[in-house]
Amino acid sequence: MSAADEVAAAAEHLRRTMLKPDAATLDALFADDLSYGHSNARVETKADFIGDLLSGASAWLSIDIDAQTIRVTQDTALLRHLLTADTNDGGKPGHVVLHILQVWQRQGGQWRLLARQAVRPPV
């Protein structure tokens, strides 16, 4: 399996886990130094984001990924895609379409999410 295929598998594992959050899986997928940027400019740490997922403050009902590209340079991978999702954050249903950049880093033989930034596409 190529490094790009490994990153794609890790990203898919993350997508599935965000739909059904599990603390141990999220902990293993995220780097300790995770910087998780939302489209509203809020930035969370690993602990913040895992806490929001587990508490339901950030709830993903569906996540569809399109136009994914992955570029790997040594132990770092840049993944971009278009995310379309239905959410229920704090009891407020929503629908989002976002451009996503994920930075994955190979740590101890495993790809871990180091950074993520979302931006809204132009209207």
C-alpha positions as CSV (number, residue, x, y, z in Angstrom):
1,M,0.0,0.0,0.0
2,S,1.4,3.4,-0.9
3,A,1.7,6.2,1.6
4,A,-1.1,8.1,-0.1
5,D,-3.3,5.0,0.2
6,E,-2.4,4.8,3.9
7,V,-3.4,8.5,4.4
8,A,-6.6,8.0,2.5
9,A,-7.5,5.0,4.8
10,A,-6.7,7.0,7.9
11,A,-8.9,9.9,6.7
12,E,-11.7,7.5,6.0
13,H,-11.3,6.0,9.4
14,L,-11.5,9.6,10.8
15,R,-14.7,10.3,8.8
16,R,-16.4,7.2,10.1
17,T,-15.3,7.9,13.7
18,M,-16.6,11.4,13.6
19,L,-20.0,9.9,12.8
20,K,-19.8,7.5,15.8
21,P,-17.2,9.1,18.1
22,D,-15.0,6.8,20.2
23,A,-12.4,8.4,22.5
24,A,-9.7,5.8,22.1
25,T,-9.9,5.8,18.3
26,L,-9.9,9.6,18.1
27,D,-6.9,9.7,20.5
28,A,-5.0,7.4,18.2
29,L,-5.9,9.3,15.0
30,F,-5.0,12.7,16.3
31,A,-1.5,14.0,17.0
32,D,-1.0,15.4,20.5
33,D,-0.4,18.8,19.0
34,L,-3.5,18.8,16.9
35,S,-4.7,22.2,15.6
36,Y,-8.3,21.8,14.4
37,G,-9.6,24.9,12.6
38,H,-13.3,25.5,12.0
39,S,-14.8,27.6,9.2
40,N,-15.9,30.1,11.8
41,A,-12.3,30.8,12.7
42,R,-12.5,28.8,16.0
43,V,-9.4,26.7,16.6
44,E,-9.4,23.7,19.0
45,T,-6.8,21.5,20.5
46,K,-7.0,17.7,20.5
47,A,-8.7,17.7,23.9
48,D,-11.2,20.4,22.9
49,F,-12.2,18.7,19.7
50,I,-12.5,15.2,21.2
51,G,-14.5,16.6,24.1
52,D,-16.9,18.3,21.7
53,L,-17.4,15.2,19.7
54,L,-18.0,13.0,22.7
55,S,-20.4,15.4,24.4
56,G,-22.4,16.0,21.3
57,A,-21.6,19.7,21.2
58,S,-20.2,18.9,17.7
59,A,-22.3,16.2,16.1
60,W,-21.9,15.0,12.6
61,L,-25.0,13.2,11.2
62,S,-23.6,12.6,7.7
63,I,-20.2,13.4,6.0
64,D,-19.7,13.1,2.3
65,I,-16.2,13.6,0.7
66,D,-15.6,14.6,-2.9
67,A,-12.6,15.8,-5.0
68,Q,-10.0,14.4,-2.6
69,T,-6.3,14.9,-3.4
70,I,-3.4,13.7,-1.3
71,R,0.3,14.8,-1.7
72,V,2.9,13.0,0.4
73,T,6.4,14.3,1.1
74,Q,8.4,12.0,3.4
75,D,6.4,11.8,6.7
76,T,4.0,14.6,5.9
77,A,0.8,14.4,3.8
78,L,-1.4,17.2,2.6
79,L,-5.0,16.1,2.0
80,R,-7.6,18.4,0.5
81,H,-11.3,17.6,-0.2
82,L,-14.8,19.0,-0.4
83,L,-16.9,18.1,2.6
84,T,-20.7,18.1,2.5
85,A,-22.3,17.3,5.8
86,D,-25.4,17.4,8.0
87,T,-24.7,18.4,11.6
88,N,-26.5,18.9,14.9
89,D,-24.4,21.1,17.1
90,G,-25.8,21.6,20.5
91,G,-29.3,20.7,19.2
92,K,-29.1,23.0,16.2
93,P,-29.4,21.1,12.9
94,G,-27.3,22.4,10.1
95,H,-25.9,21.7,6.6
96,V,-22.3,22.6,5.6
97,V,-20.3,22.6,2.5
98,L,-16.6,23.2,3.2
99,H,-13.2,23.0,1.6
100,I,-10.9,21.1,4.0
101,L,-7.1,21.0,4.3
102,Q,-5.8,18.2,6.5
103,V,-2.1,17.8,7.4
104,W,-1.2,14.3,8.4
105,Q,2.2,13.3,9.9
106,R,3.6,9.8,10.2
107,Q,4.3,9.3,13.9
108,G,5.6,6.0,15.2
109,G,4.6,4.3,12.0
110,Q,1.0,5.6,12.1
111,W,-0.5,8.5,10.2
112,R,-1.9,11.0,12.6
113,L,-3.9,14.2,12.0
114,L,-1.7,17.2,12.9
115,A,-3.8,20.0,11.6
116,R,-7.1,20.6,9.9
117,Q,-8.6,23.8,8.5
118,A,-12.0,24.4,7.0
119,V,-13.1,27.3,4.8
120,R,-16.4,28.0,3.2
121,P,-16.4,28.0,-0.6
122,P,-17.1,31.3,-2.3
123,V,-20.8,32.1,-2.8
